[in-house]
C-alpha cells in the first residue's frame, strides 16, 4: 500500500468539513426526490456521518489535545 501524509487540518477540510458529504448524505443532497425529501432522514444521516468521521479523525491523529507523536499506522 502506498503511504500518504495528511495533517489533521487537511483531514478536517477535505473530509470532516466536506459540505457535499459522503455516501448517503451526498446522494440525499444531490437527488432529494429519490429519498422522499425527508429532512429528518438527511439530518440523521449527516449526524451519523459526522460522528463516524470524528471517530476516524481521532483514530488517525489521536485526541485533539494530545501532543503530536509522529504516529505510524
Phi, psi and omega in degrees: 000143179282135180275139176236159176235129178215139178275163177302318181297317177297319178300313180299314183294316185275331186248292188291334182254021179290112184294338178282337182076188181225158173053237184298322180300313180297315180299318181292327178285322184278334180219066183300333181295336179279350184239032177059011176059026182279108182294334178292321178298314179298316179300316179296318179295317179296320178296314178299316179297316180298314179298314181298313182292325176294322177294319177297316178303313181293324178295320181284318189251351185082176178302147185298325182275358179282134178297150181296128181237022177052052181300146174237132180251000000 
